[in-house]
């Protein structure tokens, strides 16, 4: 009888364990082994509450690890945590230091927030000439990342969002203006329950809108939704499609999530995902 009960307990545990648990374990193991893409992904998962509990402190920790390992792009996201005081001390100077790192790769958000820093004296000396110089540099950048959310509000302290609800309303206002980055932020707000009730179904819907604009962070976010089955059934083909799209948009980035997801797929499934991604890139990627 004891042996039967033990077997039933093990069967219950197996049935209760999500099918993506191995994926999460692989991501954590790679992050601990200093894989930069795993550290970036894990930081985002903690920030959004995707597959793990929400934890801004751990999000900042993993993103700092990625920055320390030489990834300049994620410095913008970490800078925004210092800008708002999420998971780290509120520190405009540290935020601007990190934005400067991200600006080395012409990250539009970083450049425009540096302009804001000079305009309002946030972590940088107030300097209208330098603010105009950085603003002009940002305005030359193109693509879905270039439409920065919040800048118009932050340029006027009278309209600056203060509460999480006001921040979500700003995200939604910008999304209603078809701002690609705002689509992503609305998705993140629904994913994490920031300023709005958590709703993975709505989060996936807005992640798809962001991904369809060619926003690389949106493609990875949507892929993770389907890889982990957050608000939708696990769909590895759909996840892999968007990871392949992300690779097409940013070919220099290591495709860690694609590799982890792909290990659980058949050759036919991988070929299907590749064909769908190639078709999307052919229809949407401009040279």
C-alpha positions in Angstrom: 0.0 0.0 0.0 2.8 2.4 0.9 4.5 1.7 -2.5 1.2 2.4 -4.3 0.7 5.7 -2.4 4.3 6.7 -3.2 3.6 6.0 -6.9 0.4 8.0 -6.8 2.2 11.0 -5.1 4.9 10.9 -7.8 2.3 10.7 -10.5 0.5 13.7 -9.0 3.7 15.7 -8.9 4.5 14.9 -12.5 1.0 15.9 -13.6 1.1 19.1 -11.5 4.5 20.2 -12.8 4.1 22.6 -15.8 5.5 21.2 -19.1 7.8 24.2 -19.3 9.5 23.6 -15.9 12.6 22.2 -17.6 12.8 25.3 -19.7 12.9 27.5 -16.6 15.6 25.3 -15.1 17.7 25.6 -18.3 17.4 29.4 -18.3 18.3 29.7 -14.6 21.3 27.3 -15.0 22.5 29.2 -18.0 22.2 32.5 -16.2 24.2 31.3 -13.3 26.8 30.1 -15.7 27.1 33.7 -17.0 25.2 33.3 -20.2 24.3 36.9 -21.0 21.0 36.1 -22.9 19.8 33.9 -20.1 20.5 36.7 -17.6 18.6 39.2 -19.7 15.7 36.7 -20.1 15.6 35.9 -16.4 15.7 39.5 -15.5 12.7 40.2 -17.7 10.8 37.1 -16.3 11.3 38.5 -12.8 10.2 42.0 -13.9 7.1 40.7 -15.6 6.1 37.7 -13.5 6.5 35.3 -16.4 7.1 31.7 -15.1 8.5 33.1 -11.8 7.1 35.3 -9.0 7.4 39.1 -9.6 10.7 40.3 -8.0 12.2 43.7 -9.2 15.2 43.2 -7.0 16.1 39.9 -8.7 15.3 41.5 -12.1 17.8 44.3 -11.4 20.4 41.7 -10.1 20.3 39.6 -13.3 20.4 42.7 -15.6 23.3 44.1 -13.7 25.1 40.7 -14.2 24.4 41.1 -18.0 25.8 44.6 -18.0 28.9 43.5 -16.1 29.3 40.8 -18.8 29.4 43.5 -21.5 25.8 43.7 -22.8 25.2 47.4 -23.5 21.6 47.2 -24.6 20.1 45.9 -21.3 21.8 48.9 -19.6 18.8 50.9 -20.7 16.3 48.7 -18.9 18.4 48.7 -15.8 18.8 52.4 -16.0 15.0 52.7 -16.0 14.8 50.8 -12.8 17.2 53.4 -11.2 15.2 56.2 -12.8 12.0 55.0 -11.1 13.5 53.3 -8.0 12.1 49.8 -8.8 14.1 47.0 -7.2 17.1 49.4 -6.6 17.5 52.8 -4.9 16.1 55.8 -6.7 19.2 57.3 -8.3 19.0 59.6 -11.4 22.8 59.7 -11.6 23.1 55.9 -11.8 20.3 55.8 -14.3 22.1 58.3 -16.6 25.3 56.4 -16.3 23.6 53.3 -17.5 21.7 55.2 -20.3 25.2 56.4 -21.5 26.3 52.8 -21.8 23.2 51.9 -23.8 23.6 55.0 -26.0 26.9 53.5 -27.3 24.6 51.2 -29.3 22.3 54.1 -30.4 19.5 52.8 -28.1 16.7 55.4 -28.8 15.3 55.3 -25.3 18.7 55.8 -23.7 19.5 58.7 -26.0 16.2 60.5 -25.4 16.4 60.0 -21.6 19.8 61.5 -21.6 18.3 64.5 -23.4 15.7 64.6 -20.6 18.4 64.4 -18.0 20.2 67.4 -19.4 16.9 69.3 -19.9 15.7 68.9 -16.3 19.0 68.3 -14.5 18.1 64.7 -13.6 21.4 63.0 -12.8 23.2 65.3 -15.2 24.0 69.0 -15.0 21.1 71.1 -16.4 22.3 72.1 -19.9 19.8 73.2 -22.6 22.4 73.0 -25.4 23.4 69.4 -24.6 19.7 68.5 -24.2 19.0 69.8 -27.7 22.1 67.9 -29.0 21.0 64.6 -27.6 17.4 65.2 -28.6 18.5 65.8 -32.2 20.5 62.6 -32.1 17.5 60.6 -30.9 15.2 62.1 -33.6 17.4 60.7 -36.3 16.9 57.1 -35.2 14.2 55.0 -37.0 12.4 51.8 -36.2 9.7 50.7 -33.7 12.1 51.3 -30.8 12.4 55.0 -31.7 8.9 56.0 -30.5 9.7 56.5 -26.9 6.9 56.4 -24.3 6.7 59.0 -21.5 9.2 61.5 -22.9 6.5 64.1 -23.7 5.1 63.7 -20.2 8.5 63.8 -18.4 9.4 66.9 -20.3 6.6 68.7 -18.4 6.6 68.0 -14.6 3.0 69.1 -14.5 1.8 66.1 -16.5 4.4 63.6 -15.2 2.7 60.3 -14.3 3.1 59.5 -10.6 1.1 56.4 -9.7 1.1 53.0 -11.3 -2.5 53.7 -12.5 -1.3 56.9 -14.1 1.6 55.1 -15.7 -0.6 52.5 -17.2 -3.0 55.2 -18.5 0.0 56.8 -20.2 1.0 53.5 -21.7 -2.5 53.0 -23.0 -2.7 56.6 -24.3 0.5 56.1 -26.3 -0.7 52.6 -27.5 -3.9 54.3 -28.8 -1.6 56.4 -30.9 -0.1 53.2 -32.4 3.2 53.6 -30.5 4.9 50.2 -30.9 6.9 50.4 -27.7 3.6 51.3 -25.9 2.1 48.1 -27.1 4.9 46.3 -25.4 4.6 48.3 -22.2 0.8 47.7 -22.0 1.5 44.0 -22.4 4.1 44.1 -19.6 1.6 46.0 -17.4 -1.0 43.3 -17.9 1.6 40.6 -17.4 2.9 42.0 -14.1 -0.3 43.6 -12.8 1.2 47.1 -12.8 -1.5 49.8 -12.7 -4.1 47.3 -14.0 -5.4 43.9 -12.9 -3.1 41.1 -14.0 -4.4 39.4 -17.1 -2.2 37.1 -19.1 -4.7 36.9 -21.9 -4.7 40.6 -22.4 -0.9 40.6 -22.0 -0.5 38.1 -24.8 -2.8 40.1 -27.1 -0.7 43.3 -26.6 2.6 41.4 -26.9 1.4 40.2 -30.3 0.6 43.8 -31.4 4.1 44.8 -30.4 5.7 41.8 -32.1 3.8 42.4 -35.3 5.4 45.9 -35.6 8.8 44.3 -35.6 9.7 45.4 -32.1 12.4 42.8 -31.1 11.5 42.9 -27.4 7.9 42.3 -28.4 8.8 39.2 -30.4 10.8 37.7 -27.5 8.0 38.6 -25.0 5.4 36.9 -27.2 7.6 33.9 -27.7 8.0 33.5 -24.0 4.2 33.7 -23.5 3.8 30.6 -25.8 6.9 28.8 -24.6 5.7 29.0 -20.9 2.0 28.8 -21.6 1.1 32.1 -19.8 -2.6 32.8 -20.5 -2.4 30.5 -23.6 -1.6 26.8 -24.0 2.0 26.0 -24.5 2.7 26.3 -28.2 6.4 25.7 -29.0 5.9 26.2 -32.7 4.4 29.7 -32.2 7.2 30.5 -29.6 9.9 29.3 -32.0 8.4 31.3 -34.9 8.8 34.5 -32.9 12.2 33.6 -31.7 13.3 33.1 -35.3 11.8 36.5 -36.1 13.8 38.0 -33.3 16.9 36.4 -34.7 16.2 38.0 -38.1 15.7 41.4 -36.5 18.8 41.2 -34.3 21.1 38.6 -35.8 24.0 39.4 -33.5 22.1 38.3 -30.4 22.6 34.8 -29.1 19.4 32.8 -29.7 19.3 31.2 -26.2 15.5 30.9 -25.8 15.2 29.6 -29.3 17.8 26.9 -28.4 16.1 25.9 -25.2 12.6 25.8 -26.7 13.9 24.0 -29.8 15.3 21.1 -27.8 11.7 20.1 -27.0 10.5 20.2 -30.7 10.6 17.7 -33.6 12.4 18.4 -36.8 9.0 18.9 -38.5 7.9 21.4 -35.9 11.2 23.3 -36.2 10.8 23.4 -40.0 7.2 24.7 -39.6 8.3 27.5 -37.2 11.2 28.5 -39.5 8.9 28.6 -42.6 6.4 30.9 -40.7 9.2 33.1 -39.5 10.8 33.4 -42.9 7.4 34.3 -44.4 6.9 37.0 -41.7 10.3 38.5 -42.2 9.9 38.5 -46.0 6.7 40.4 -45.7 7.7 42.8 -43.0 11.5 43.3 -42.9 12.6 46.3 -44.9 16.2 46.6 -45.9 
